[in-house]
Every structure is written in C-alpha cells, then in structure tokens.
Amino acid sequence: MTASRRSASALLIALAVVVAALALVIHAVGSDDLQVMVSSWLSGKPKAMDKLLIEVPGGPGVAYCYVSVRRLATTLEPTKDGYSQLLYFGEAPPGGLVVVKHVFNAVPVEYGVDSSGNTYIKSYEPKEYVVSVTCVGTDGRVLPKYSYTKYVDVIPTKLVNVKLVKWGSRMSGMAPSVGAEGVSASSTCKVVVRKEGRDGEGRYREGYCYAWVAFTYLNSVPGIKVALKIPDRPATAIFLSAFSKHDDTFGEGEWVDSGKHLAVFTYSIPSSSLKFVSDGDRVLVELKVEYLYEYHEVDGPDGSYVYDYQLLYPEGIYNDRLIPVGKYREPILHPTYANLLDTSITVSLGSVRNNMTDEVTGVATSLTILLGGKSSTAIANVYEAVRCDALYTTPELVIEDYSGEYYWWWYKNDDPLTFTVLLSRQ
C-alpha cells in the first residue's frame, strides 16, 4: 500500500471513530436536537441551538395566555432593520411550559486552554431575547398580575443550550433595587416613531430616543489623576436596563426595568484624548445612550385587538460627559485587598471574562420617557455584567501618579463589576 493510500485509510478510520463516538453521544442523550446539531457540524456548516423553556403563569380566573419570543440583533446575527425579530408567537394554557428553539451559526468568540495546553472553544456568540407572556381572564380582560416581560441572555457553550425562563423571578412591575448609591442623575428620553407595519403578532411601531445615563464615579486624590478610557479593539460595551410596558385593564401601565441589554460604545477614547480628574475631585460619568422603542399589538384568532406591549432597550453609546460632584472622601484606612503602587497603571472596569449577573451596581438614573404626549418615569440601572470575548471588552480606568509617592487602589466592594475604583494615599 502506498503512503498516500495509508494516509487516506488512516483519515477514514479516524473519521469513522469520530462519527461512531458522536453517534454514541446522540444515543446516550436521546435528543433529536443534538442529532441535528451534530449533523450540521459533520456537513461543514456548524450550528448551535438555544432552547428556551418558558414558564406560563397559572392562577384563579386565568383562561389562556399568549407567549411571544423576539430575538434581539447581535453583531454576527443582525436583524433586518436592527430591531427585534419575532421568533415565536402562540397561545398557551395557564400553568404550562412553552419550548422555543433558535438555531444559529456556531461562531466561536471565546477560547480557553485546558490543563494539557490544548485550546478549546469556551463559548459562541451570546444571544439576547425578549420573552413576553400575557394572560387573559375568563372575562376577556388582560391580567397584569399574570403577565410579564423579560430580557433573556444566553451564552452558548454547547451544541444545545437550555435556558429556563421562570415566572415570578422578575415579573413586569418588579424592578430591581438601585442599591446604596441611590439615584445619581435624571434625564429625559423623548421617543420618536419612525416606522409602522405588521408582523406575525399584529401591528407594530418602531422608534428611538436619546438620554444621558449615569455610569460610574471617578475619584481622585492629591498627586493622583484618573480618566476613563474606551478601547476600540475589540469594541467596548456594558449592560444597561432594558424596559417593558404592559397596559393594564384601564389602558395604562408603567415602564419597568425588565432585565439588561448590551449597549455598545460607538466611539473610543484614545490615550491622547483622555479627560483627567485630579486633586481630590470627584465626578459622575454620564453616557449618551440611544434607546430603541417598539410597540407590538397582539391580535386574536379573529383578527381583533387583544392587548399590546412595548419595549425600550439601550443600543448604542454615542458620547460621555463628566459632571462635577464635589470632593472625594479619601478613606482613612484601606481594605486588606487594596493594591499598593508608586507608578501609573491602567485597570479594567469589569471582569476579564464573560459575566452575566442580574445584580446592579447602585448607580442609577431617573429616566423620564416621553411618548405620544404622555410621560412616565423609570429607573435606569447599570448592571454588574460584562462581555469579554473576541467581539467586546470593558471600559478602562487610567490612573496616573505624578506625586512619586505610594498610593492604594481597589475596586469598590472588591468587585471589578461595580465599575468603580477607590483610592487612598499611604
């Protein structure tokens, strides 16, 4: 047998071993979904799947419920016009479980190295969804008590990724706390509607608005100056509050924080353009955020109006500004986890890995939403969540020491996801 034939035979044997191993995995799991995914990989067009398990509320007087799932645009999987895309809409019995699947191209964005030094795929591009469940009573009226909207994020790490969307863990009307800092700023977002149409649910409207949202505080001490830096390779992004609004039986509802959404900086701040804070001054960093607005009207089987829900979520960050808030109170004692330095450094405001917590930093904005001649107020939070992969990174803090003396620095609460750095002199 020639060398080329031996190589070809070895390749066929190796491929047969891989196929047999995959077949054993499929048989062991017993999943048609996994079989479809494996087949896509073997065909050279690898796919992955997110499977959302959506809990439907149930209770006295609930006749039936509607379930809607929309996909939000991502870098590698954009939507037609940048707004959400309807993945699923249907009626469901109260107290049940609805399964919604989304198949997408498996593009790796995060890698790891195992104990043997081998590189492996840690995750594919994360996906974001909006799940809206609305229940109707036996009298034909919408029941806000048994209705909710959630923004759901999934970091795909496997061929099939299962996410349970639970009823009651955060319902519409139950916003998270703003934390110890309290409301740090106030701003207005005037919605402009730019498009109307129809989709699989019913009539819809799309629009946008801009608002200044508080992000974090910059603190300085004498001899130390600090500045916010926005990297651009990869792009910088943070998670901010995303809102929803369910009208009640009287046609009025409240905008509430219904989870987080990734807001991407559309600009960068290079080292040559840093805006430093020094000499013990303290400033609040505010970001100019574009919010996308959606109105969705849901029709019944006979085409008649049943209810509507609305979405408002952050998309891009277009500018920043520093608001003076007096002097920084330098702690008398530094914590045990503080770092002692006598030189200039740049630190990440965030984690060095993907982190999708549902906690908030405590820096919040009172946001007035103007729409159709009416106004309502919601609380815009900064979430302790980051994307750190091939597509996105976090903001940075540049600390420059011009005193030549030692100083201590640490993340607030020893947590880089607070996006706040504290300082003290030795």
N, C-alpha and C positions, 0 to 999 in steps of 0.2 A: 504494500500500500504506500502511495506517495505521501510526502509531508503535507501537501495541500489537502489530500483526502482525509488524512489523520486529523488535521485541524478542523475540517468540516464535520467529521464524525464526532469529535470532542464537543464542538459547539452544539450539535444537535442533541447530544446526550445531556449537556448542561441545561439546554432549554427544556428538555423533557423533564429533568429533575425539578426545575423551577415551576413548570406547569403542573406537575404532579403535586408539588408542595402547596401551590395555590389552590388546587382542587381539594386537597385535604382541609385547608383553612375554610374554604367555602362550605364544604360538607359539615365541618365541625360547627361553624356559625349557623348554618342553615338559613342564610339570608339571600334572597333574590337581589336585594340592593347591592350587596357586596359582590355578587357574581357579575352584575352589570359593570361595576366599577373596575373589577379585575380585568374583564374583557376589554374595556377601553384602554387599559394600560398595555395589554398584550397586543392591541392593534396599533400602538404607537400614538394614540391620542388620549393621554391620561385625563381622567375625570375624577372628581370627588363629589360628595353629596353632603348637604346639611339636611337633617331631618328634625323638624320642629314638632314637638309633642305639646299641643296646646290644650290646657285645661279649660273646659267650658263651665261657667258658673251654673249652679242649680239652687233653687230655693222656692219657698211658698209663692205661688202666683206667677211663676215663670212658665210661659207657654212654649217659646222656642227662642233660639239665639242665632245671630249671624256672626260668621267668622271671616275676617279679611286679613290677608297677609300681603304686605308690599315689600319689595326689595329696594333698598337704597343704593344709589350708584357708588361704585368703588373705582379705583384707578385702573385696574385690569378688567373690570366688568362694568363699563359705564351703561347708563340708560339712554334712551333716545333723546331726551331733552334735558337730562340732568336731574329730573325729579324722580319720584319713586315709580316703580313698575309693579303692577298688580300681578302677584303670583297665584293667589288663590282667593276665591270668594264662594261661600256656600252657607246653607242653613244647617244647624246642628241641634240635636236635642240637649236640653239642660243637663248638666252633671256629667257630660260625656268627655271624650278625648278626640281631638281632631289632629290628624297627622298630615303635615305639609312638607313636601320634599323639594329641594332645589339642587339641581345638578350643574356643575360649573367646571371650567378648565382648572386642573390641579397645577397651579403655578407656584413653585416654592418661593418663599420670601424670607425664611429664617432657617439657618442651619446650625447644627450642633456637632460636637466631636465626642465620641464615646471613649471609654477607658482604654481602648486599644489604639486610639489615634485616628479612627475612621470617621469620616464626615457623613452625617446623615441629615435628612430633612426633618426639621422640627415643626414647621407649620407652613401652610399655604396661605394665600391672601385672605385675611379676615373678611367676613361678610356682615352686613348690618341689615336688619329687617324691622318693620313696624307691624306689630300684631294688634289688631283691634277686634274685640269681642263685644257685641251689643245684644242684650237680651230684651225680649218683648213680653209684656204681661198678658194675662188672659183677657184683659180689657183692650188690648191692641196698643197700649202705650209703652214707650221705651222705659226701661227700669234702670236709672243711673246706678242704683245700688249693686246691680248685677251686670255692670258693663265696665270695661277697662281698655286702655291702650298702653302698650309697652314698646319701647325701642329695645331691640334684642341684638346683641353682638355675639358672633361665633368665631373662634379661632380654630380653623380646621387643622387637625393634627393627624387625622386618619382618613381612610377612604370614605368611611361613613361616619359622620359626626352627629350625635344626638343631643338635642338641647330641649330641656323641659321648660315650658313657659307656664308658670304657676299662677293660678287665680288666687288673689289675695295677698301676694308678697309685695306688690306695689300696684294698687289699682288707681285708676283715674280719680283725682281728688285727694290723693295721699302723697303730697310732695315730701322730699327728704328734708331733714334739718339743714340749716345753713351753718351750723357749727358755732364755735366760740367767738369767731371774729364778728359775726353778725353781718347785716347788710352793709357793704362797703361803698356802694355807689348807686346812683339811679340814672335811668336812661329811657329813651322813648324809641319805639320801633314802629314806624308808620308803613303799613302794608300797602303795596301797590300790586294790583291784579293785572297780569299781562296776557293771560291765555285762558280760554274756556273750551270745554269739549265734553266728550262722553267716553267711558270705558266699560269694562265688564261689570262694574257696580252701578253706574248711573252717571249723572252729570258731575263734572269736576271743574275747579278753577285753580290756577297756579299763579303765584306771585312771589314777592320778596320784600324785605325791609332791611335797614341797617341800624345798628345800635352799638354804643360803647359799653363794653362789658369788663368789669374788674377781673384781673387775672391773678396778681400777686403783689406783695410789697417788696421794695428794695430797701435794705438797711445799710447804713454806713457808719463808721466810727472814725475819729480823727486819725489821719495817717493812712486810711484805707478808703479806696473808691471802688464802686461796683457799677456794673452795667449789664443790661440784658442783651444777649447775643442770639440771633436767629440763624442757625445753619440752613444751607440750601441743598446740600448733597449728603444724604437724601433730604427731602422736604421736611420741614418741621410741622408738627400737628399736636393738638391737645384735644381733650374731650370736654365738651360743654353741655349744659342742659338742653334737652330736646323736649318740646311741649306738645300736648294734645288738648282737645276741647270736645267734650260730648255735650250736646244740648240736652237739657232736662225736659220734663213734660210741659214746661211753660216756654220752651224755646230758648232758654238761657242756660249757659253753662260757664265754667271757669277754665281758663288756661292753667294747666298744671304741669309741673316737671314730671315727665313720664319715662325718664331714663337719659342716657347720654348718646351723643353723636360726635363723630370725629370732625373737627374744624381744622382746616389746613391753612397754614400761612402762605399767602401768595407772594410774599416778598422775603428778603433776607436782610440781616444787619451784619455787614462785614466788620472786621476789626477796625477799619479806618473810619467807620461811621457810628461808633458806639456813643451813647449818651450817658455819661457817668454821673453818679450821685456820690457826694463826698462830705467830709467834715461833720459827720454825725447826722446828716439829713436823712429823712425817710420819705419815700414817695410811693404812691399807688400806681401800678401799671394797668392802664386800660387798653383794651383791644377793640378795634373797629371790626365788627362781625357782620357778615351778610347772613341773614336767615332766609330760608326758603319756606314759602307758605303753600299749603294745599287744603282745598275744601273738597270733600267727597260726599256726594249724595247717594244714598242707597235706595234702590227701587225694589219693590216686592215682585212676586211672580206675575202679577197683572200689570206691571209697569208703573204702578202708583208709588209715590214717595212714602218711605217708611221712616227714615231718620237720616242724619248726617253726622259726620265727624270731621275735625280739622286738625292739621299738623303744622308745626312751626319748628324747624330744626336748623342749627348752625351749619354753614357750609364752608365759607372762606373767611380768612382774617386778612384785612387789607391795610391796616396801619396800627400804630401804637402811640400812646402819649403818656407822659409822666405827670401825675398830679401831686404836688407837694402836700404832705400831711403832718408837717412839724418835724420834731427831732426824734431820733431813735433812742429808746431807753436801753442803754447798754447793760446787760445783766452783770450783777456783781460777781457771781460765781458761774463758771462754765460747767456744763454737764460732763459726765465721765466719758461720753462718746464723742466729745469735741476733738477737732484736729488742730494741732499746733504747727504753725508755719511762720516763716520770715521771708516769704517770697510771693510772687504773683502766680495765680492759678486760674484755670477755667474749670468749672464744675457743671455737671449735667443737672438740670432741673427736672428730675424724673428718674425713672428706673433704666437700667441697661438691658432690660428685656420686656417683652410684651406683658402688660399687666392690666386686666380689665375689671378692676373692682368697682362696686357700686357705691363707694364712700365718696363724700365731698370734702373739699379742703377747708371750707369755712369762709372763703372769700366769695361773696355773693353780690348780685346786683338786683335792685328792684326795677323790673322791666315793665314799662307801660306799653301795651300793644294797642295800636290804633288801627281800626278796621271798620270800614263802612260807616263812619260817623260815630262809632262806639269805641269806648276804651275799657280795658281791663288790665289788671296788674298780675304779674307772675314773678317768681324768684328764679333768676338765672344763676346756677351754681357752676363752679369749676370742679370737675371730678378727679379723684385720685386714680387715674387710669391713663396709660400711655401706649403708643405703638412704637416699638423699636425693632425694626426689621430692615429689609432691603429697600423699602419704599418710604419709610418715615422715621424721624428721630424726634428728640425733645428739645425745648429751648435750653440755653446755657446761661450761666452767670459768670461774668469775668470779674475777678477780684484782683485789684492791683494795689500792692503795698509800696507806698512812697515814703514811709517813715523809717524803714530799715529795722523796725522792731518786730518782736514776735506778736502774733495775734491768734486767737482761737476762732474757728468757724465750724458750724454744724447745721444740719438740716433740722428744721423745726420738728419736734417730737421724734427726732432720729429717723425721719421718713422723707426720702427724696421726692415722694409723690405729693408732698404738701406744696412743692414748688417754691418754698421759702427758705432762705438761708439766714441764720442769725450769727452775729459777730460779737466778740469782746476782746479787749486788749489784755495782755499778760500783766 
